Structures are given as structure tokens and as C-alpha cells.
Amino acid sequence: MMVNMVGAARISVKRTPFNGFTWFSVLALVLGLIILSACGNGMPSGVTTSNIGKLRVTSEGVAMTVAALWAAPRTDGGYDGGIEPTEVVVSTSKAHLGYHVDLSSIEAKGAGPSWEAATTSAAAFATLFSGTDPSHLKLDFNITGPIDGPSAGGLLTCALLAAYSGVSLKPDVTMTGTITPDGSIGLVGYVPRKIQAAADAGYRTVVIPAEVLRGNDKVSDGRTLNEYAESLGVALVPVRTVGEAFAALTGLASFYPVAEPPVLSARTQSSAAAVARNAVQRLRAKAGVSSSGVDAYTRGVAKRALTAAEADLASGNTAGAYGQGIFGAYRLVRAVGAARIDRVINGKGMKAARLVLSAEAQDVIRLARTEISRLRNIVPTTIEIQTSVPMLLNFPIYAAVAAEGVLAQLDAADDAETLIEMARVVAEERLAVVEALPDAEAIARSGGASPPAANAAPKFRAYEQLLNQAAQANERYADDVLGRQVKVDMRFTDQGLTAAISALRAIRASRSKNPNDTFSDAATGVAISMTDFWLTSALVTSAQAYGQDERSAVDTRRAFAAEAQDSAVTGASGTVFSLAAELADMGIRSELANWSTQWSTSVSDYYRGTPEETEAAWLAQSELWYDVIQVVMLRSMVAD
């Protein structure tokens, strides 16, 4: 499994499940050149210019109106610009069953598809990663007239986070910037005109994407954006993430001390020591067998990982030992798979290589389906195992759809490098199912002893609904804003992504005719939705990264900024440890998420500042995504 993640920490406004945020994740340098193209006039009912940004209590719940900046070119070569008052309304009445985002009002006012997609993405991001329970949540959005474009996505996300937290925004600050599924604040167009619109409306601070100020940020008369803004009496605040934007818009601190990881139970510590020893032994065996054709650099990486793993094991650092064992194994099996297919290509040709890859991919699918069937039949005896089942299911589900994506592209693959990359993918996903999954399951089964929750299935249903809507929003965003003429991780082209999503639909169809009526169906449903959201998030993030780095078309991992990855890992681990500690105080042991976060962050920390830091941070982010989801769902179950 691999994904990105963001983190959250509580602020001292009031103690609620969604208080405070240290949002950090930036998976890629983003390219968002679509702008708000038009706006209407007037204000939503009950809103005046004096209460924009203020949290209001309404008959539906709480509401907030923000000033979305827009700009558009005129036919004479000039530009128009202004603000569009946009209202968000949050209702958590028990009368609402499940998670629902109501777009009927903005559709009636003429919102374009990009605006709708960005709005839905903002709602999903803010709800999911704030830890807000989606079981009884209804979100409404109101605008005053026709508008399109995604550049208010970041502002809408921060407005929702503020509404969830019970705080208002600063009255003299507004923002422009897109929101991506990983929490990045992405580039927008016509920033000078939007700054002028903000100044004309009386705003003295404008939050903008940090990338705007990198490179050529000159306005038409040669001044920099900062110089131009200063001439209008406006201060610019560049941000990379939602966390930084939230801090700038609210005045609240965004960074808090990262919580220490809760101590694992004695039983889990014993299991962790065992899986760490096994991981080190497996890496030792892999490094010792013939690796003909594997490049010397990768062999060196694996050897260094083994040395570090053995040292960690000797010192009792089981998390470090396991992390090095897994990291070294992933790097080595990818290289071994690539070398094997390279030999086939050189010795027997492309057709023979396709046949070998087809057989290997089908074998991964067979293994994955067997594990999906087995995991679906787990009878959860504790609440900890209940929330672990969807996490475990994601190993084989992701592997299956990745292999399906490879199969879908085999016939069209007409160059050796594409086949070699496919071989890396197949080898990596086989390792995930055969080795990483049993390790995770051993930890999950060593967790707490709290009785299973009666509300597990409905909670899973709510999160499935949320993730499904988020995935659909990602697809609309990709279609309407970005197009799909890019490749995402695992070399997914349009065909590969379609095959992966089709595979998800097939797995979903394998559930009973009345899905979610049982724990097994509900757990499978939310697991499928997690993978769906991840695949579509990868599409959006990678599409936005496309063109920012010459290597991003080859492997999106290379497009990630190291500083942003560090923030992503730090923020996500802080979230997991903070919530895990809170759950531990309630007698609930979230051991799988706790352990996974410990070993994955140890890998990221170890390789920081080295050539391997990107791969290590990516591996950590992959784990942290699921870790955060688990602790959020677990907390939601025990909160009722």
C-alpha cells in the first residue's frame, strides 16, 4: 500500500474531535492554472460584508461566509476581478443519516464543474482529516452567481476546518489557492489581479500558494508580486499546506509538539520483535541470493539497510529494524523484478517478456483474491481488530488493482522501459501480499482486548460514503480541470487507471446483494473506497505535478519536494500518536496504527538528507495514510 497523508494536532479553542490542525502533506509541486472565471452579485441570506469570516449559528447548524477571489481576462486584453461571497453550512443533526454534500444551491446559481469538484474535494478533505464523524453530517454551499474554477478550494477547506473547530477567520485576510487530496495548496492564475481585488475590498493580507513566489513572479511592469502587493497595502503570506493556510487565516498556531508514541503493550512488543527479526532475516536472504543484473547502487542500498537493521535489532529498536528490513526488501525486489524482465527482453524479445509479466501479474491477482476472501471471513473479537480488518484488506485490494492495471497496459507497452517498470510494480505488490500483510496481521492480532463495537458497520458505511464522494470528486477534478494526459504512480495511463477502477468495481460486486448488512461487507466496502480514493488522489496529485519536474512523467515520486515530505511524515505521525495516546487513555489500543507509524517514520527519519529520502518518505506516507484512517475511525466508534 502506498499513499500520502496529512497530520492534525489539537488547538486550545475547545476540546472537540476536530480541534486544531497541523496539516503538512505536500506530495508534489502542483500546477493549477485554472482560475475563477466569473462571479455573481449580492450576499447569501443573513450575510453582510461585516460578518464575512465570522462563525455564525443558524437554524441548520453553524455557517461561515468567505470571500473567494476571482479574476478573468477581458476581450480587450485586460483583466476583471473581484470577490465572490461563498457560504459553507455545517449541520450535524442526528436526522442526517450518513455523509452528504449538498451542491444543489451552487448548481442552481451556475457553478461550473471545476468549482463543484473543488468544493467536494474541500469538503472531503476537511471532514476526513479533521477527524469529524461523517455519520450524521450534512454540508451545504451557497454562492451568489455563476462561477467556475478550483482556486477557492484552499479557502473553502480552511473555512470548513474553522467551522468544525468553532473558530472564526481573521477579518482582514483572504486567500487564493487550490486544494489537492493530499493537503497541498496549489498554483492559481492571475494572482496580481486577485491581489488588487482583495485590496479593493479592504483586505490587507492575502494567503497565496508558495510556488507562486518561486522563479519568475514578476508582474507586467517588472516588479515582483511582493513589491506589487506592497504598493496596494497588501501583505502576501505564501503557504505550502492547508495547515499553514489555516494558521494564516485564523491566527492560531499551526504547529504543536508532536506527541510521543504510546508504549506498545507487552504482547504487541513481543509480536513486533518477532516480525522485525523475520524482516531482517528475509532481507538477509534476499541480499544473499543471486541478484544477477541488479545494479550495484541498489545492491548497496540493500546492504546498507541490512547493516542498519541488524544494528537496530541488536539495540532493541524493533521499529527501526523492521523499517529497514521492509525498505531494503522493497528496493531489492523491485530491482530483481526489473532485471529479470530485462534479461527476458534481451534474450527472447518483447513478446516473451509480455507473457512472463502477464503470468506474474495474474499470480499476484490470484494471491490477492485469496487473501481478500480470507480476511473477509475474519470474526472480529475486539474493536481493535474490527478497525484493523479494512486496513489489512487494503494490502490485497491494492495489489490486485495494481496488477490489473499492468495487465491492461501490456499489449500497448511497446518499449522496454515500460515493461521493466511494470515488473517493478508486480514484484513490489507481490511482496506486499506475501510478506508485509502477514506482518501487519500479526501486530493487529496482538492488540487490545476491548469488546467489538456494535456500531462498526454503520461507521464503516459512513466513511465509505465519504471516501466514495471524495474519489468521484477527484475524478471530476481530473476530467474537468486537469485532463488525463499524464501518468501517475505505477505508470498508470488512462487505460491502466480505468482497469484498476474496474477491478475495484468487480471486487465490490463480489460482496453480497445487500452490501454493508454485515461487518464483512462494511469492512470490505470501506477498504475498497480507501483504495479508490487513493488511486484518484494519485491521479490528481500527479497530474498537477506534471511538467513541474522533467522526471515527473517517469515516476511521480521524483516530483516531491523533500521539505514537504518531511512535513507530511512529521504531521501524520503526530496525528496518529496524538489520537493513539487519547485512545489509550480510554483503554483502547490502536496497536497496528501505532506500530506502523513507528516503523515507517523511523525509515523516513533515517534516510532524510540522503539520496533515498524520497523513496523512504513515500513508503512512510503510504503507511501513514491508512494509520490515520484507522485511528480516526476507531475514535469515531468509541465517541458514541
C-alpha positions in Angstrom: 0.0 0.0 0.0 1.2 3.5 -0.7 -0.4 6.9 -0.1 0.2 10.3 1.2 -1.0 11.7 4.4 -1.6 14.9 6.4 -1.4 15.4 10.1 -3.5 17.1 12.7 -2.9 18.3 16.3 -5.4 19.8 18.6 -5.6 23.5 19.4 -6.9 25.0 22.6 -10.1 26.6 21.4 -12.3 23.9 22.8 -11.9 20.2 23.2 -13.7 18.5 20.2 -12.7 15.6 17.9 -11.8 18.1 15.2 -10.0 20.8 17.1 -6.8 22.1 15.6 -4.7 21.2 12.7 -1.1 20.9 11.7 -1.7 20.0 8.1 1.6 19.2 6.4 1.3 17.0 3.4 2.6 18.1 0.0 3.0 15.2 -2.4 4.0 17.2 -5.4 4.8 20.6 -6.8 1.5 21.4 -8.3 0.4 23.1 -11.5 -3.1 24.6 -11.3 -3.6 27.2 -13.9 -7.4 27.3 -13.9 -9.0 30.4 -12.4 -12.3 31.6 -11.2 -13.9 32.9 -14.3 -16.9 34.8 -13.3 -18.9 35.8 -10.2 -22.3 36.9 -9.2 -23.5 39.7 -7.0 -25.0 40.0 -3.6 -24.7 38.0 -0.4 -26.2 34.8 0.9 -29.2 35.4 3.2 -28.1 36.9 6.5 -24.6 37.7 5.4 -23.0 41.2 5.2 -19.5 42.3 4.5 -19.0 42.9 8.2 -19.5 39.3 9.1 -17.5 37.6 6.4 -15.2 35.0 8.0 -17.2 35.0 11.3 -18.7 31.8 12.6 -22.5 32.1 12.8 -25.1 29.9 14.4 -28.0 29.2 12.1 -31.1 27.0 12.2 -29.2 24.3 10.3 -26.0 24.4 12.5 -23.1 26.7 12.0 -22.2 28.7 9.0 -19.4 30.9 7.6 -19.1 33.0 4.6 -15.7 33.6 3.0 -14.5 36.0 0.3 -13.4 33.9 -2.7 -11.1 35.9 -5.0 -11.7 35.6 -8.8 -10.2 37.0 -11.9 -10.8 36.6 -15.6 -9.4 38.1 -18.8 -11.3 40.6 -20.9 -11.6 40.7 -24.6 -9.6 43.9 -24.7 -6.6 42.2 -23.1 -7.2 43.4 -19.6 -8.5 41.6 -16.6 -11.5 41.8 -14.4 -11.5 40.6 -10.8 -13.4 40.7 -7.5 -14.7 38.6 -4.7 -17.4 36.0 -4.6 -19.1 35.6 -1.1 -19.3 31.8 -0.6 -21.1 30.3 2.3 -20.5 26.9 4.0 -23.1 25.5 6.3 -22.3 22.6 8.7 -25.1 20.5 10.2 -24.5 17.5 12.5 -28.1 16.7 13.3 -28.9 13.1 14.0 -31.7 13.5 11.4 -29.0 13.3 8.8 -28.0 9.7 8.0 -24.5 9.4 6.7 -22.4 12.0 4.9 -23.9 14.3 2.4 -22.6 17.3 0.5 -25.4 19.4 -1.0 -24.4 21.1 -4.2 -27.9 21.9 -5.4 -27.7 25.6 -4.4 -24.4 26.3 -6.3 -25.6 24.2 -9.2 -28.7 26.3 -9.4 -26.6 29.5 -9.3 -24.5 28.3 -12.2 -21.4 26.9 -10.6 -19.2 25.2 -13.2 -17.8 21.7 -13.0 -14.4 22.7 -11.7 -15.9 24.7 -8.9 -18.2 21.8 -7.9 -15.3 19.3 -8.0 -13.1 21.5 -5.9 -15.9 22.1 -3.4 -16.5 18.4 -3.0 -12.8 17.8 -2.6 -12.5 20.5 0.0 -15.4 19.0 1.9 -14.0 15.5 1.9 -10.5 16.6 2.8 -11.6 18.8 5.7 -14.1 16.2 7.1 -11.8 13.2 6.8 -8.6 14.5 8.1 -10.1 16.7 10.8 -11.5 13.5 12.4 -15.0 14.8 12.1 -17.5 11.9 12.4 -19.3 11.7 9.0 -22.2 9.5 10.3 -24.6 12.4 10.7 -23.0 15.2 8.6 -24.6 17.5 6.0 -22.6 20.2 4.3 -24.3 23.0 2.2 -22.5 25.5 0.0 -24.1 28.8 -1.3 -22.8 31.3 -3.9 -24.4 34.4 -5.4 -24.0 33.7 -9.1 -22.2 31.8 -11.9 -18.6 30.9 -11.1 -16.1 28.3 -12.1 -12.6 27.2 -11.4 -10.8 25.5 -8.4 -8.8 28.3 -7.0 -11.0 28.8 -3.9 -10.6 25.2 -2.8 -8.0 26.0 -0.2 -10.1 28.8 1.3 -13.2 26.6 1.4 -11.2 23.9 3.1 -9.9 26.3 5.8 -13.5 27.6 6.3 -14.7 24.1 7.0 -11.9 23.4 9.3 -12.6 26.6 11.2 -16.3 25.7 11.3 -15.6 22.3 12.7 -13.2 23.8 15.3 -15.7 26.5 16.3 -13.4 29.5 15.4 -13.7 32.4 13.0 -11.3 33.6 10.4 -9.4 36.9 10.7 -11.4 39.7 9.2 -8.7 41.2 7.0 -7.3 38.1 5.5 -8.4 36.1 2.4 -6.8 33.5 0.2 -6.4 32.1 -3.3 -5.1 28.6 -4.0 -6.3 25.1 -5.0 -6.7 22.2 -2.6 -5.4 18.8 -3.6 -6.3 15.5 -1.9 -3.0 15.4 0.0 -3.5 18.9 1.6 -1.3 20.8 -0.8 -2.1 24.4 -1.7 -1.7 24.6 -5.5 -0.9 27.2 -8.0 -3.5 29.5 -9.5 -3.6 32.1 -12.3 -4.0 35.9 -12.5 -2.6 36.4 -8.9 -1.8 40.1 -9.4 -5.4 40.8 -10.4 -6.7 38.9 -7.4 -4.4 40.8 -5.1 -5.9 44.0 -6.5 -9.4 42.7 -6.0 -8.6 41.9 -2.4 -7.1 45.3 -1.8 -10.2 47.0 -3.4 -12.4 45.0 -1.0 -10.4 46.2 2.0 -8.3 43.1 2.7 -4.8 43.7 4.0 -3.4 40.2 3.8 -3.7 37.6 1.0 -2.6 34.0 1.5 -1.2 32.6 -1.7 0.5 29.3 -2.9 4.2 29.4 -2.0 5.0 28.2 -5.5 3.8 31.5 -6.9 6.8 33.2 -5.5 9.3 30.6 -6.8 11.0 31.5 -10.0 9.5 34.2 -12.3 6.9 36.0 -10.2 7.2 39.4 -11.9 4.2 41.4 -12.8 3.9 43.1 -16.2 5.8 46.2 -15.1 8.8 44.2 -13.9 8.0 44.4 -10.1 7.8 41.2 -8.0 4.5 40.2 -6.6 5.6 41.2 -3.2 6.5 44.7 -4.5 3.2 45.0 -6.3 1.2 43.9 -3.2 3.1 46.3 -1.0 2.2 49.1 -3.3 -1.5 48.2 -2.7 -1.0 48.0 1.0 -1.4 44.2 1.0 0.9 41.7 2.6 1.4 38.3 1.0 1.6 35.1 3.0 3.0 32.2 1.0 1.9 28.7 2.2 2.5 25.1 1.0 -0.1 23.3 3.0 -3.6 23.7 4.5 -2.1 23.8 7.9 -0.1 26.9 7.1 -3.1 28.4 5.4 -5.3 27.7 8.4 -2.8 29.4 10.7 -2.6 32.5 8.5 -6.4 32.7 8.2 -7.2 32.2 11.8 -4.1 33.5 13.7 -3.9 30.2 15.6 -0.7 28.3 15.9 -0.5 25.5 13.4 2.5 23.6 14.8 2.4 21.8 18.1 4.8 19.5 19.8 4.5 16.0 18.3 3.1 13.5 20.8 5.4 10.7 21.8 4.2 7.3 20.6 2.2 5.4 23.2 4.1 2.4 24.6 3.1 -0.8 22.9 1.5 -3.5 25.1 3.8 -6.3 26.2 2.1 -8.7 23.8 2.5 -6.3 20.9 6.1 -5.7 21.7 6.7 -9.4 21.6 4.9 -9.7 18.2 6.8 -6.6 16.9 10.1 -8.2 17.9 9.2 -11.3 16.0 8.2 -9.6 12.8 11.3 -7.4 13.0 13.5 -10.5 13.3 11.7 -12.1 10.4 12.0 -9.0 8.2 15.8 -8.8 8.8 16.2 -12.5 8.1 14.2 -12.1 4.8 16.3 -9.2 3.7 19.5 -11.1 4.6 18.3 -14.0 2.5 17.3 -11.7 -0.4 20.7 -9.9 -0.3 22.5 -13.2 -0.2 20.9 -14.9 -3.2 22.0 -14.4 -6.7 21.0 -10.9 -7.9 22.5 -11.0 -11.4 21.6 -7.9 -13.3 20.7 -5.8 -10.3 22.5 -2.6 -10.4 25.4 -2.0 -8.0 23.7 1.0 -6.4 20.6 -0.9 -5.4 22.7 -3.7 -4.0 24.5 -1.1 -2.0 21.2 0.4 -0.7 20.0 -3.1 0.3 23.3 -3.9 2.0 23.3 -0.6 4.0 19.6 -1.2 5.0 20.6 -4.7 6.2 23.5 -3.3 8.3 21.3 -0.7 9.9 18.5 -3.3 10.5 20.9 -5.6 12.2 22.2 -2.8 14.4 18.7 -1.7 15.3 17.8 -5.3 16.2 20.8 -5.7 18.4 20.0 -2.5 20.3 16.3 -3.4 20.8 15.0 -0.8 18.3 12.5 -3.2 16.7 10.6 -0.4 14.8 13.9 0.7 13.2 14.9 -2.8 12.4 11.6 -3.7 10.8 11.5 -0.4 8.8 15.0 -1.1 7.4 14.1 -4.7 6.6 11.0 -3.7 4.7 12.6 -0.7 2.9 15.6 -2.8 1.8 13.3 -5.6 0.7 11.1 -3.3 -1.4 14.1 -1.7 -3.1 15.7 -5.1 -3.8 12.6 -7.0 -5.1 11.8 -4.1 -7.5 15.3 -4.2 -8.9 15.3 -8.0 -9.1 12.0 -8.0 -11.0 13.2 -5.4 -13.4 16.5 -7.2 -14.0 14.6 -10.5 -14.7 12.4 -8.9 -17.3 15.3 -7.1 -18.8 17.0 -10.4 -19.4 13.9 -11.8 -21.0 13.7 -8.8 -23.3 17.3 -9.1 -24.3 17.2 -12.9 -24.7 13.8 -13.7 -26.1 12.2 -10.4 -27.1 9.3 -8.1 -26.1 6.6 -10.7 -26.8 8.1 -13.2 -24.4 8.6 -10.5 -21.8 4.9 -9.6 -22.0 4.0 -13.3 -21.5 6.2 -13.5 -18.4 4.7 -10.3 -17.0 1.2 -11.5 -17.7 1.8 -14.7 -15.8 3.4 -12.8 -12.8 0.6 -10.2 -12.7 -2.1 -12.9 -12.8 -0.3 -14.8 -10.0 -0.4 -11.6 -7.8 -4.1 -11.2 -8.6 -4.7 -14.9 -7.6 -2.8 -14.4 -4.3 -4.6 -11.1 -3.6 -8.0 -12.6 -4.2 -7.3 -15.5 -1.9 -6.3 -13.1 0.9 -9.3 -10.9 0.3 -11.6 -13.9 0.8 -9.7 -15.0 3.9 -9.7 -11.6 5.5 -13.4 -11.1 4.8 -14.1 -14.1 6.9 -12.3 -12.8 10.0 -14.6 -12.7 13.0 -13.5 -9.7 15.0 -13.3 -10.4 18.7 -12.2 -6.9 19.7 -12.8 -3.3 18.5 -9.2 -3.1 17.6 -9.4 -6.0 15.2 -12.6 -4.5 13.8 -10.8 -1.4 12.7 -7.8 -3.3 11.5 -9.7 -5.5 9.1 -10.2 -2.7 6.5 -6.5 -1.8 6.8 -5.4 -5.4 6.2 -7.8 -5.7 3.3 -6.1 -2.8 1.5 -2.9 -4.8 1.0 -4.5 -7.4 -1.3 -7.1 -5.0 -2.8 -4.4 -2.5 -3.8 -2.1 -5.3 -5.1 -5.0 -6.8 -7.2 -5.9 -3.5 -8.9 -2.2 -2.6 -9.5 -1.7 -5.9 -11.2 -4.9 -5.4 -13.2 -3.5 -2.0 -14.3 -0.4 -3.7 -15.5 -2.3 -6.4 -17.5 -4.4 -3.7 -19.1 -1.3 -2.0 -20.5 0.7 -5.0 -21.6 -0.4 -5.0 -25.2 0.2 -1.3 -25.6 3.6 -1.4 -23.9 6.0 -1.0 -26.9 9.2 -0.1 -25.1 11.5 -2.0 -22.8 11.5 0.6 -20.0 7.7 0.5 -19.6 7.8 -3.3 -19.3 10.7 -3.0 -16.8 8.7 -0.6 -14.7 5.7 -2.9 -14.8 7.9 -5.7 -13.5 8.9 -3.5 -10.6 5.3 -2.9 -9.8 4.3 -6.6 -9.9 7.3 -7.6 -7.7 6.5 -4.9 -5.2 2.9 -5.8 -4.9 3.7 -9.5 -4.5 5.9 -8.6 -1.6 3.1 -6.6 -0.1 0.7 -9.5 -0.1 3.2 -12.3 0.8 5.3 -10.6 3.4 4.0 -7.2 4.5 0.4 -8.3 5.0 1.2 -11.2 7.4 3.4 -8.9 9.4 0.7 -6.3 9.8 -1.9 -9.0 10.7 0.4 -10.4 13.4 0.5 -6.9 15.0 -3.2 -6.4 14.6 -4.0 -9.7 16.4 -1.7 -8.7 19.3 -3.7 -5.6 20.1 -6.1 -4.7 22.8 -8.9 -6.7 24.3 -11.8 -4.2 24.2 -15.1 -5.8 23.1 -16.2 -5.2 19.5 -18.3 -2.2 18.8 -21.9 -2.6 17.8 -21.7 0.5 15.6 -18.8 -0.7 13.5 -20.8 -1.5 10.3 -22.7 1.9 10.2 -19.5 3.8 10.9 -17.8 2.0 8.1 -20.7 2.8 5.8 -20.4 6.5 6.6 -16.7 6.5 5.9 -17.3 4.5 2.7 -19.8 7.1 1.6 -17.4 9.9 2.4 -14.5 8.3 0.5 -16.6 7.4 -2.5 -17.7 11.0 -2.8 -14.2 12.1 -2.5 -13.0 9.7 -5.2 -15.7 10.8 -7.5 -14.7 14.5 -6.9 -11.1 13.6 -7.7 -12.2 12.0 -11.0 -14.3 15.1 -11.9 -11.5 17.3 -10.9 -9.1 15.4 -13.1 -11.5 15.4 -16.0 -12.7 19.0 -15.8 -9.6 20.8 -14.6 -6.5 18.8 -15.4 -7.4 16.3 -18.1 -5.8 12.9 -18.1 -2.9 13.2 -20.4 -0.4 12.3 -17.7 0.9 9.2 -16.0 0.6 8.5 -12.3 2.5 6.3 -10.0 2.8 2.7 -11.2 2.8 4.1 -14.7 -1.0 4.2 -14.8 -2.1 5.7 -18.1 -5.8 6.3 -18.7 -6.2 2.6 -19.7 -4.4 1.4 -16.6 -6.4 3.6 -14.2 -9.6 2.5 -15.9 -8.6 -1.1 -15.4 -7.7 -0.5 -11.8 -11.1 1.1 -11.1 -12.9 -1.6 -13.0 -11.1 -4.2 -10.8 -12.4 -2.3 -7.7 -15.9 -2.4 -9.1 -15.5 -6.2 -9.6 -14.4 -6.7 -6.0 -17.2 -4.5 -4.8 -19.6 -6.7 -6.9 -18.3 -9.8 -5.1 -20.0 -8.6 -1.9 -23.5 -9.7 -1.0 -26.5 -8.4 -2.8 -27.3 -6.3 0.2 -23.9 -4.7 0.8 -22.9 -3.4 4.2 -25.6 -5.5 6.0 -22.7 -7.5 7.7 -19.5 -6.4 9.3 -17.6 -8.2 6.5 -19.4 -6.3 3.8 -19.0 -3.0 5.6 -15.3 -3.6 6.2 -14.8 -4.6 2.5 -16.7 -1.6 1.3 -14.7 1.0 3.2 -11.4 -0.7 2.2 -12.4 -0.6 -1.4 -13.3 3.1 -1.0 -9.9 3.8 0.6 -8.1 2.3 -2.4 -10.5 4.1 -4.8 -9.7 7.4 -3.1 -6.0 6.7 -3.2 -6.0 5.9 -6.9 -7.9 9.0 -7.8 -5.9 11.1 -5.4 -2.7 9.9 -7.1 -4.2 10.9 -10.5 -4.9 14.4 -9.3 -1.6 15.0 -7.5 0.5 13.5 -10.3 -1.4 15.4 -12.9 -0.8 18.7 -11.0 2.9 17.7 -10.7 3.2 17.0 -14.4 5.5 19.4 -16.1 7.0 20.8 -12.9 9.9 18.3 -12.9 11.2 16.7 -16.0 11.2 13.4 -14.2 7.6 13.5 -13.0 6.3 11.9 -16.2 8.5 8.9 -15.4 7.9 8.5 -11.7 5.8 10.9 -9.7 7.8 10.0 -6.6 10.6 12.2 -8.0 8.4 15.2 -8.1 8.0 15.5 -4.4 9.7 18.3 -2.5 11.9 16.9 0.3 10.9 19.6 2.7 7.2 18.9 2.1 7.7 15.2 2.6 9.4 15.8 5.9 6.4 17.9 6.9 3.9 15.3 5.7 5.6 12.5 7.7 6.0 14.6 10.8 2.4 15.9 10.7 0.8 12.5 10.0 2.8 10.7 12.7 1.9 13.4 15.2 -1.8 12.8 14.4 -1.5 9.1 14.9 0.5 9.3 18.1 -1.8 12.0 19.5 -5.0 10.1 18.8 -3.5 6.8 19.8 -2.5 8.3 23.1 -6.0 9.7 23.6 -7.5 6.2 22.8 -5.0 4.6 25.2 -6.4 6.8 27.9 -9.8 5.3 27.2 -8.4 1.8 27.4 -8.4 1.3 23.6 -5.2 0.0 22.0 -4.6 1.1 18.4 -1.5 -1.1 18.1 -1.4 -1.6 14.3 -1.6 2.1 13.5 0.9 2.9 16.4 3.4 0.3 15.3 3.1 1.1 11.6 3.7 4.8 12.3 6.7 4.0 14.4 8.5 1.9 11.8 7.6 4.0 8.8 8.7 7.2 10.4 11.9 5.6 11.5 12.7 4.8 7.9 11.9 8.3 6.8 14.0 9.9 9.6 16.9 7.6 8.9 17.2 8.5 5.2 16.5 12.2 5.5 19.1 14.1 3.6 20.2 11.1 1.6 19.5 10.1 -2.0 17.0 7.6 -0.6 14.9 10.2 1.3 12.2 10.4 -1.4 11.6 6.7 -1.5 11.7 6.4 2.3 9.3 9.3 2.7 7.0 7.8 0.1 6.9 4.5 1.9 6.2 6.3 5.2 3.4 8.3 3.6 1.9 5.1 2.2 1.6 3.6 5.7 0.6 6.8 7.4 -2.5 7.3 5.2 -4.0 4.1 6.5 -2.8 4.6 10.0 -4.6 7.9 10.3 -7.8 6.5 8.9 -7.7 3.7 11.4 -7.3 5.9 14.5 -9.9 8.3 13.2 -12.5 5.5 12.6 -11.6 3.9 16.0 -12.1 7.2 17.7 -15.4 7.7 16.0 -16.6 4.4 17.2 -15.8 4.9 20.8 -17.0 8.5 20.8 -20.7 7.5 20.6 
